[in-house]
Amino acid sequence: MKQLTVISGKGGTGKTTITAAFASLAENAVIADCDVDAADMHLILKPEILETMEFTGLKVAEIDESLCIKCGICRDACRFGSISCEITIDPYGCEGCGVCEYVCPEGAIRMVERKAGEAYNSTTRFGPMAHARLGMGEEASGKLVSVVRENAKKLAERYGKDLIIIDGPPGTGCSVIASITGVDMVLVVTEPSLSGIHDLERVVDVAGYFKIPAAVCINKYDINEENSQRIESYCRDNGIEVVGKLPYDDTPTKAMIEEKTVIEYSDGEFASMVRSLWENVKDGLLQHAQKRDGELPVVQRQ
């Protein structure tokens, strides 16, 4: 089973547009939306939810009023200001550190699990999909990403799929690390702006640290061809293949309005370029997967 994660150093580069297009072009894949903080793949793929799983993130403090003597020790110890003068806990302010439970002389506080979101297994017009929704202000997005990826693997095994296409979150945080760990290749979608170049370098460094092969797509390359050339030079100097360059085009916007992928919406030049990008990504993914399998010890191949 091969795994591809599409990521970006910053938001708004067109990552989800490209991932959704890949989903419509792949022949035997599971789609996983791991951008759990701001999931939007469902807006295009319109999944039908088949299974819903409750997700609990960090534990939060809970006070047993029958034991609490209102001494205020917990309030004074809480560095996040989550305990009021009336000795009640703000569940959205609590960071789950547990110091209040530790200092309470009456044992009136305990750490309890709280629902922080939901994970879903769904079906779409392009095949199975694993996705999730993280609650407002909740932490542990990396943990939820891991849940989504595990669900995607189970769906692939259940339905005999040989590829998982992951829409990763932007940036370089823990949720990005959770979305790329162990995959065969990452496709980094960037744009020719100064912030795009800077964040491309950062996310490539993260992929390199975890020894994940990376390829790059320059989206809207023609809005600043000088910066596009800078990106190509950077990739060339670092042994990274630029597998596609997409021009600025209004096709993605029009497709989104109609809740379609760019492949479904149009068979024009832009869609043709996305198809070529997908073919290049497939070739690179196959090469990296074969290299990975060739490096595995015999005992692990049984």
N, C-alpha and C positions, 0 to 999 in steps of 0.2 A: 504494500500500500504506500503510495507516494503522497507527500503533503507539501503544499505550496501556500505560503503566507504573503499577502499583499500588504505592505506597510508604507508609511510615509513619515518623514521627520516632522511635518506640520500638518495641520488640518487644511482642508480645502484644495488639495492637489488633484482630486479626481480619483482617489483610491477606490471608493465604493462603486463609482461608475464603471471602472475597469473590471473590478471583481465581479460585478453583476453581469457584465458582458461575457466574462470567462465562464460564468455559470451557465449561460445560454449556449455556449459553444462546446463545453465539455460534454463528453458522451456518456461517462460513467462515473459521476462524481457526487460527493456530499458537500454541501455548502455549510460553512460555519461562520457566523457573524460574531467575532470576538471583540468588537468595539462596544463593549457592554455599557460603558458610561454614556454613549450617545449612539445607540444602535439605530441604523436607518436602512439596512438592507431590506427589511420587511416592507418598506414603502414601495420598493420596486418589485420584489418577488411575491408579495402578497401570500405569505405562508398560511396553510391551514394547520392549526395547532392540534397535534394528536396526543401529546403528553405534556403535563405541566409538573415541574418539580420545585418545591420550595427551597430557597437558598438562604442559609444563615451565615452571616459574615462574622464580624468580631462580636464577642460577648459584651454585654452592657450591664451596668450595676442596677440592682433592684433592692429597695429597702423594705424590710418587714416592719410595718408600722407597729405591730404588737410588741416588738422588741426594742424599737428605737426610743432612746431617752432624750433626743434632741440636744445632745451635748455639743454638736458642731465640730467635732474633731475631723470628721470626714470632709466637711465643707472647707475647713482650713487647709487640709492636705491636698485637695483637688486643685491641681495646677491649671486645669482647663475651665474652671469656673462653672462647672456643670451642676453643682449642688446649691440650691437656693437657701436663703435665710430660714425658710420654713422646713429645711432639710428634705427637699424633694429633688429628684434627679431629672434633668433634662435628657431624654434618651437620644436626642439629636446632637447634644453637646458632649455626651460621654464618649471618650476615646477608648474605653475598655481596658485601661491600664491596670485596674484592680487595686490601686493603693487605698481606696476607701474601704474596701473589704478587709484589707490588711490591718488598717489602723482602728477599725471600729471595736470599741471595748466590749460591746454587747453581742457581737456576732450577728448584727441586724442586717448586714449587707451581704449579698451574694451576687456572683456574676452569672448571668443567664443568657441563653441564646435568644436572638430576636430575628425575625424574618427580615432579610435585607434585600430580597429580590426574588425573581423566579427564572428558572431555566426551562427551555421548551424544546421538544422534538416535534418537527413539523414536516409537512410535505408541500412541495411547490411544483409549478409546471416544469421545472428543470430537475426535479429529484428531491431527495431528503435534505432537510436543513436543521442544523442545531443553532440555537440562538438564545438570548437571555435579556432580561431587563433588570438593571440594578436600581434599587430604591434611591430616592432623593437624598443627597448628602451622605450616602453610605460609603464605607471603606471596603477594602478587600476585593477590589476589582480584579486583581491578578488571580485570586482564588476562584472567582466566578469564571474567568477565562479558562482556567484549567478544567472546570466542570463542563463548559461548552465543548472543549476539545475532546474530553473523554466521551461525551455523548456523541460527538461526531464519529469517533472511532467505532463506537458500538453500532451506530447506524450503518457505517460502511461495511462492517462485518455482517450485520443483519441482512442487508440488501445486496451484498456481493459487489460493492463499489471498490474501485482500485485507486481513487484519487480523492483527497480532501482539499478543497479550496477554501482558504481562511481569509476573511476580511479582518485584518488586524487594526488595532487602534493607532492613532498618530502619536508621535513623540518617542521617548526613550525610557519610559517608566516601567514599573513592574508588570503592568498589563501587557506591554509590548514584549517584554522578556518571556512572559507566559505564553504568548501567541506564537513565538518563533522557536522556542526550545524544541529540539529534536526534529524539526522539519527538514525536508530535502533541499529547499531553496526559498529565498525570499525575493520578491520583486519589490523594489523601492520605487514608488512613484514620486517624482519631484517636479518642480517648476522652476523656470529660469529667473527667479527673483533672488535678492541677496539673502533673505531669510530662508528661501528654499534651498539655496546652496549650502548655507551654514547647517541647516537641520539635516540635509542629506548626509553630510560628512559625519554628523553625530550618530545617526541611525545606522550608517554603514559600519561605524566603529563598534556599535553594540553587536551587530550581526557577526562581525569579525571576531569579537571577543569570545563568542559562543561557537565559533568555527562553522557558521552557517553560510553557505555560498550565496552570494547576492548578485542580482542583475538590476539594471536601472531602466526605467521608462521616463523620458522627459515629456511631460504633458504641457501643452500650450507653448511649445518650443519657440514658436515664431513671434511671441510678444517681446522677446529680447534675445536675438540670435547670438549676441556677444556673450551673454551669460550662459546660453546653451553650449557654446563652444568651451566655456570654462568648465562646465559640468563634464563634457566629453573628455577634456584634457585630464581632469581629476580622475575620472573612471579609467582612462587609459593608463595613467601613471600608477594606479592601484590594482591593475589587473581585473577590472570589473567590466563586464560587457554591457553596452547600451543596446538593449534588445528592441527598442522602439522609440520613435519620436512622433508625438501626436500634435497637430496644429490646434490653434484656438478655433473653436467651432461651436455653433449654438445647438448642434444635434443632441448632445447630452442633456441640455436644459429642456428642450422640447420633448425628449424621450421621457424624462422624469415627470413632466407634467402629465403625460399620458400613462404613467406607471409602467413603463416598458424599459427594457434594456436598449442600448443603442443599436444592437444587432437586430432586435425585433422591430425597432422603429424605422430603420432606414437601411437600404442596401447601397448607399452612396459611398463617396470616397472615404469619409471618416470611418464608417463601419468597416470598409475594406482594410483600412490601416489597423484597426483594432484586431481584425482577423489575422493579419500578418504578425502583429504583436503576440497574439495567442500561440501561433505556430512556433515562433521563436522561443517563447517561454516553455512550451511543451518539449521542444528539443533540448533546451538547457536542463529542464527538470529531469528528463530521462537520463541525460549524461551524468548528472550529479547523483541520481539514485543508483545508477549502475556502479559508479565509483564507490559510493557508500557500501553497497552490497559486496563489492569486490574486496573491501578492506575488512569485512567482518570475519572473525575467526570461524573456522569450520564448526566448532562446538555450538556457536550461536545460530548457525544456519539450519540446525536440525529442527 
